[in-house]
Amino acid sequence: MTRENKRNTAIYTAFEDYDGGDVPVPEKGLLRAILLNAIADMNREDEYARKARSYFLSKEDDYIFSFQAVCSYLNINPRHILVLVGLEANPSQPENAAPSQVVTPPDSL
């Protein structure tokens, strides 16, 4: 096959514009879903909220689905999530301000 004929193949065409950036992988999608589900559970008032709180406050980092490991793999600062779910004070928020009751995950996850 000549070089010109190779250019017309599906494989060559598919990778012709490949830029090598951070391509989303299924594993990242799974870890994002775990994190978003735990954030959503914080809005509940039942056993799921208690388990989500325990999940976020755990310092364990050697288990792949632990909060610390998920944040590390996704390149997210765990403190930002803890502020988001109301488990840690926001350094930019005045001390006398009331924390938000409804947790909304950021679009960047």
N, CA, C and O of each residue as an XYZ file, in Angstrom:
436
protein
N       0.851     -1.171      0.000
C       0.000      0.000      0.000
C       0.898      1.236      0.000
O       1.833      1.335      0.794
N       0.614      2.139     -0.864
C       1.428      3.349     -0.948
C       1.068      4.302      0.182
O       0.026      4.169      0.823
N       1.935      5.248      0.406
C       1.714      6.240      1.466
C       0.415      7.013      1.228
O      -0.311      7.296      2.181
N       0.117      7.354     -0.008
C      -1.102      8.098     -0.319
C      -2.343      7.265     -0.012
O      -3.335      7.809      0.473
N      -2.316      5.967     -0.279
C      -3.455      5.100      0.024
C      -3.647      4.941      1.533
O      -4.777      4.807      2.002
N      -2.553      4.955      2.296
C      -2.657      4.849      3.753
C      -3.408      6.041      4.335
O      -4.123      5.899      5.327
N      -3.253      7.196      3.738
C      -3.927      8.398      4.233
C      -5.446      8.287      4.136
O      -6.154      8.996      4.851
N      -5.946      7.445      3.300
C      -7.387      7.310      3.119
C      -7.994      6.202      3.976
O      -9.194      5.943      3.881
N      -7.202      5.553      4.799
C      -7.739      4.504      5.656
C      -8.380      5.118      6.889
O      -8.060      6.244      7.268
N      -9.277      4.382      7.506
C     -10.000      4.881      8.678
C      -9.058      5.144      9.848
O      -9.228      6.121     10.578
N      -8.062      4.272     10.026
C      -7.147      4.427     11.149
C      -6.329      5.702     10.996
O      -6.177      6.453     11.960
N      -5.813      5.954      9.838
C      -5.022      7.155      9.626
C      -5.890      8.396      9.837
O      -5.459      9.352     10.482
N      -7.092      8.387      9.304
C      -7.997      9.529      9.424
C      -8.380      9.777     10.870
O      -8.457     10.930     11.296
N      -8.623      8.712     11.640
C      -9.045      8.865     13.033
C      -7.973      9.518     13.884
O      -8.296     10.276     14.798
N      -6.717      9.247     13.611
C      -5.635      9.774     14.435
C      -4.908     10.951     13.790
O      -3.910     11.431     14.328
N      -5.384     11.406     12.676
C      -4.740     12.501     11.974
C      -4.720     13.785     12.819
O      -3.741     14.531     12.801
N      -5.798     14.030     13.549
C      -5.904     15.247     14.350
C      -5.625     15.003     15.832
O      -5.945     15.860     16.655
N      -5.052     13.883     16.189
C      -4.792     13.549     17.584
C      -3.814     14.551     18.174
O      -2.747     14.794     17.610
N      -4.183     15.137     19.322
C      -3.308     16.128     19.939
C      -2.628     15.624     21.216
O      -1.748     16.305     21.741
N      -3.006     14.460     21.724
C      -2.329     13.877     22.872
C      -2.634     14.535     24.200
O      -1.876     14.365     25.154
N      -3.720     15.282     24.289
C      -4.097     15.935     25.537
C      -4.641     14.940     26.551
O      -4.553     13.728     26.354
N      -5.195     15.453     27.619
C      -5.760     14.612     28.668
C      -7.092     14.046     28.190
O      -8.135     14.690     28.310
N      -7.040     12.853     27.655
C      -8.231     12.215     27.131
C      -9.014     11.594     28.288
O      -8.435     10.859     29.088
N     -10.318     11.871     28.396
C     -11.099     11.245     29.462
C     -11.075      9.723     29.307
O     -11.270      9.192     28.214
N     -10.838      9.054     30.392
C     -10.817      7.595     30.376
C     -11.965      7.082     31.241
O     -12.412      7.780     32.152
N     -12.440      5.879     30.967
C     -13.561      5.350     31.748
C     -13.307      5.330     33.253
O     -14.231      5.526     34.043
N     -12.064      5.095     33.646
C     -11.760      5.062     35.074
C     -12.005      6.418     35.728
O     -12.519      6.491     36.844
N     -11.639      7.479     35.037
C     -11.880      8.822     35.582
C     -13.374      9.082     35.685
O     -13.833      9.695     36.649
N     -14.130      8.624     34.706
C     -15.582      8.794     34.750
C     -16.187      8.065     35.937
O     -17.094      8.580     36.591
N     -15.692      6.875     36.214
C     -16.178      6.111     37.361
C     -15.856      6.832     38.660
O     -16.718      6.952     39.530
N     -14.635      7.310     38.803
C     -14.240      8.004     40.032
C     -15.011      9.308     40.198
O     -15.370      9.675     41.316
N     -15.269     10.012     39.098
C     -16.099     11.220     39.174
C     -17.498     10.881     39.647
O     -18.068     11.596     40.472
N     -18.058      9.789     39.128
C     -19.409      9.370     39.514
C     -19.471      9.021     40.999
O     -20.445      9.356     41.673
N     -18.450      8.359     41.506
C     -18.400      8.023     42.938
C     -18.389      9.297     43.768
O     -19.125      9.409     44.748
N     -17.561     10.250     43.381
C     -17.459     11.502     44.113
C     -18.769     12.294     44.041
O     -19.230     12.815     45.056
N     -19.361     12.386     42.869
C     -20.626     13.116     42.712
C     -21.762     12.446     43.477
O     -22.628     13.129     44.024
N     -21.766     11.123     43.520
C     -22.799     10.404     44.274
C     -22.661     10.675     45.774
O     -23.659     10.862     46.470
N     -21.430     10.695     46.263
C     -21.209     10.985     47.684
C     -21.608     12.424     48.010
O     -22.148     12.690     49.083
N     -21.342     13.353     47.086
C     -21.768     14.745     47.284
C     -23.286     14.823     47.333
O     -23.841     15.519     48.182
N     -23.960     14.122     46.439
C     -25.428     14.119     46.425
C     -25.981     13.498     47.709
O     -26.997     13.957     48.232
N     -25.329     12.473     48.209
C     -25.783     11.827     49.447
C     -25.706     12.763     50.645
O     -26.452     12.585     51.609
N     -24.824     13.751     50.606
C     -24.716     14.705     51.710
C     -25.988     15.540     51.858
O     -26.239     16.082     52.934
N     -26.794     15.655     50.802
C     -28.043     16.427     50.856
C     -29.187     15.639     51.475
O     -30.256     16.196     51.729
N     -28.979     14.367     51.718
C     -30.027     13.528     52.298
C     -29.984     13.611     53.814
O     -29.028     14.126     54.394
N     -31.009     13.108     54.436
C     -31.049     13.094     55.903
C     -31.309     11.675     56.395
O     -32.265     11.426     57.130
N     -30.458     10.760     55.986
C     -30.624      9.369     56.381
C     -29.255      8.701     56.510
O     -28.232      9.372     56.643
N     -29.257      7.403     56.470
C     -28.034      6.619     56.606
C     -27.014      6.966     55.509
O     -25.809      6.948     55.757
N     -27.495      7.281     54.305
C     -26.590      7.618     53.200
C     -25.783      8.881     53.506
O     -24.603      8.967     53.167
N     -26.417      9.847     54.139
C     -25.709     11.083     54.503
C     -24.634     10.786     55.545
O     -23.533     11.333     55.478
N     -24.948      9.926     56.502
C     -23.962      9.563     57.522
C     -22.765      8.849     56.889
O     -21.616      9.117     57.237
N     -23.051      7.932     55.951
C     -21.970      7.207     55.283
C     -21.143      8.137     54.394
O     -19.923      7.992     54.309
N     -21.801      9.086     53.736
C     -21.079     10.043     52.888
C     -20.161     10.904     53.749
O     -19.018     11.170     53.379
N     -20.670     11.335     54.897
C     -19.861     12.141     55.819
C     -18.627     11.347     56.268
O     -17.519     11.881     56.303
N     -18.825     10.094     56.603
C     -17.717      9.227     57.010
C     -16.725      9.051     55.856
O     -15.513      9.046     56.071
N     -17.241      8.908     54.642
C     -16.401      8.759     53.451
C     -15.504      9.985     53.272
O     -14.299      9.856     53.054
N     -16.102     11.170     53.366
C     -15.337     12.401     53.168
C     -14.315     12.647     54.269
O     -13.247     13.198     53.998
N     -14.610     12.258     55.486
C     -13.713     12.522     56.601
C     -12.638     11.456     56.794
O     -11.728     11.633     57.604
N     -12.737     10.360     56.060
C     -11.747      9.294     56.160
C     -10.395      9.763     55.628
O     -10.321     10.418     54.588
N      -9.343      9.427     56.339
C      -7.984      9.785     55.915
C      -7.316      8.654     55.132
O      -6.168      8.783     54.706
N      -8.030      7.555     54.946
C      -7.487      6.408     54.217
C      -7.152      6.825     52.784
O      -7.934      7.516     52.132
N      -5.987      6.400     52.302
C      -5.619      6.759     50.938
C      -5.057      5.594     50.122
O      -4.674      5.772     48.965
N      -5.009      4.407     50.721
C      -4.456      3.275     49.989
C      -5.523      2.451     49.260
O      -5.178      1.568     48.475
N      -6.784      2.716     49.497
C      -7.871      2.039     48.803
C      -8.268      2.895     47.604
O      -8.501      4.093     47.770
N      -8.352      2.326     46.402
C      -8.543      3.099     45.178
C      -9.805      3.964     45.189
O      -9.827      5.025     44.565
N     -10.863      3.523     45.895
C     -12.104      4.287     45.900
C     -12.255      5.158     47.145
O     -13.323      5.725     47.372
N     -11.198      5.273     47.957
C     -11.272      6.155     49.119
C     -11.303      7.604     48.635
O     -10.841      7.909     47.535
N     -11.844      8.481     49.454
C     -11.973      9.887     49.083
C     -10.618     10.490     48.726
O     -10.488     11.175     47.711
N      -9.615     10.237     49.555
C      -8.286     10.804     49.314
C      -7.698     10.287     47.996
O      -7.110     11.061     47.240
N      -7.849      8.996     47.714
C      -7.312      8.419     46.485
C      -8.053      8.942     45.254
O      -7.433      9.222     44.228
N      -9.374      9.075     45.353
C     -10.161      9.590     44.230
C      -9.729     11.019     43.909
O      -9.524     11.364     42.745
N      -9.592     11.841     44.937
C      -9.157     13.225     44.721
C      -7.760     13.272     44.106
O      -7.497     14.072     43.209
N      -6.880     12.422     44.585
C      -5.525     12.381     44.058
C      -5.531     11.996     42.576
O      -4.861     12.637     41.766
N      -6.275     10.966     42.225
C      -6.310     10.501     40.844
C      -6.927     11.554     39.923
O      -6.479     11.725     38.789
N      -7.954     12.262     40.404
C      -8.628     13.273     39.584
C      -7.953     14.644     39.664
O      -8.415     15.599     39.040
N      -6.869     14.743     40.423
C      -6.156     16.011     40.591
C      -7.044     17.094     41.192
O      -7.063     18.229     40.717
N      -7.773     16.736     42.235
C      -8.665     17.650     42.937
C      -8.137     17.818     44.357
O      -7.722     16.851     44.994
N      -8.157     19.040     44.838
C      -7.761     19.304     46.217
C      -8.902     18.829     47.126
O     -10.011     19.354     47.025
N      -8.667     17.859     48.004
C      -9.734     17.348     48.879
C     -10.361     18.434     49.752
O     -11.547     18.355     50.071
N      -9.596     19.429     50.136
C     -10.144     20.517     50.971
C     -11.239     21.269     50.238
O     -12.205     21.707     50.862
N     -11.110     21.430     48.921
C     -12.150     22.122     48.157
C     -13.465     21.355     48.225
O     -14.530     21.959     48.349
N     -13.399     20.046     48.145
C     -14.611     19.233     48.232
C     -15.186     19.305     49.641
O     -16.401     19.409     49.811
N     -14.323     19.250     50.649
C     -14.798     19.328     52.031
C     -15.479     20.665     52.313
O     -16.457     20.713     53.058
N     -14.981     21.738     51.732
C     -15.638     23.042     51.859
C     -16.975     23.001     51.127
O     -17.982     23.492     51.638
N     -16.985     22.423     49.947
C     -18.197     22.334     49.141
C     -19.325     21.606     49.869
O     -20.477     22.037     49.816
N     -19.001     20.509     50.547
C     -20.034     19.733     51.238
C     -20.290     20.220     52.658
O     -21.137     19.667     53.360
N     -19.569     21.248     53.085
C     -19.823     21.840     54.386
C     -19.142     21.150     55.550
O     -19.551     21.332     56.697
N     -18.120     20.369     55.283
C     -17.411     19.673     56.352
C     -16.147     20.411     56.784
O     -15.470     19.993     57.723
N     -15.837     21.491     56.109
C     -14.684     22.302     56.457
C     -15.038     23.760     56.163
O     -15.762     24.057     55.212
N     -14.524     24.650     56.983
C     -14.822     26.068     56.807
C     -14.160     26.607     55.548
O     -13.035     26.239     55.211
N     -14.871     27.477     54.868
C     -14.343     28.127     53.680
C     -13.493     29.309     54.128
O     -14.009     30.218     54.778
N     -12.212     29.319     53.799
C     -11.358     30.400     54.265
C     -11.760     31.765     53.703
O     -11.436     32.789     54.305
N     -12.453     31.803     52.574
C     -12.846     33.081     51.982
C     -14.219     33.553     52.466
O     -14.641     34.662     52.140
N     -14.919     32.716     53.244
C     -16.251     33.073     53.739
C     -16.130     33.630     55.160
O     -15.417     33.063     55.988
N     -16.823     34.735     55.445
C     -16.769     35.274     56.806
C     -17.266     34.252     57.820
O     -18.143     33.445     57.512
N     -16.707     34.283     59.028
C     -17.049     33.298     60.056
C     -18.505     33.346     60.469
O     -19.068     32.316     60.837
N     -19.136     34.520     60.419
C     -20.523     34.627     60.858
C     -21.534     34.319     59.759
O     -22.738     34.347     60.015
N     -21.074     34.025     58.539
C     -21.990     33.702     57.443
C     -22.535     32.297     57.625
O     -21.812     31.388     58.034
N     -23.815     32.124     57.318
C     -24.453     30.811     57.445
C     -24.026     29.929     56.280
O     -24.043     30.380     55.135
N     -23.641     28.673     56.546
C     -23.258     27.771     55.453
C     -24.478     27.388     54.625
O     -25.601     27.341     55.127
N     -24.239     27.123     53.378
C     -25.314     26.716     52.480
C     -25.807     25.326     52.854
O     -25.001     24.456     53.184
N     -27.107     25.106     52.809
C     -27.683     23.808     53.151
C     -27.665     22.841     51.982
O     -27.528     21.634     52.180
N     -27.800     23.346     50.777
C     -27.841     22.487     49.607
C     -26.468     22.477     48.954
O     -25.897     23.527     48.657
N     -25.953     21.292     48.739
C     -24.632     21.133     48.143
C     -24.798     20.933     46.660
O     -25.528     20.041     46.228
N     -24.129     21.752     45.875
C     -24.178     21.639     44.432
C     -22.773     21.353     43.926
O     -21.865     22.155     44.146
N     -22.576     20.216     43.247
C     -21.245     19.890     42.773
C     -20.807     20.851     41.671
O     -21.643     21.319     40.898
N     -19.521     21.151     41.585
C     -19.044     22.034     40.529
C     -19.117     21.343     39.173
O     -19.072     20.116     39.095
N     -19.229     22.129     38.110
C     -19.300     21.588     36.756
C     -17.970     20.992     36.315
O     -17.923     20.206     35.369
N     -16.902     21.360     36.989
C     -15.580     20.909     36.572
C     -15.263     19.472     36.935
O     -14.225     18.957     36.519
N     -16.116     18.810     37.692
C     -15.829     17.413     38.036
C     -16.031     16.570     36.882
O     -15.842     15.356     36.963
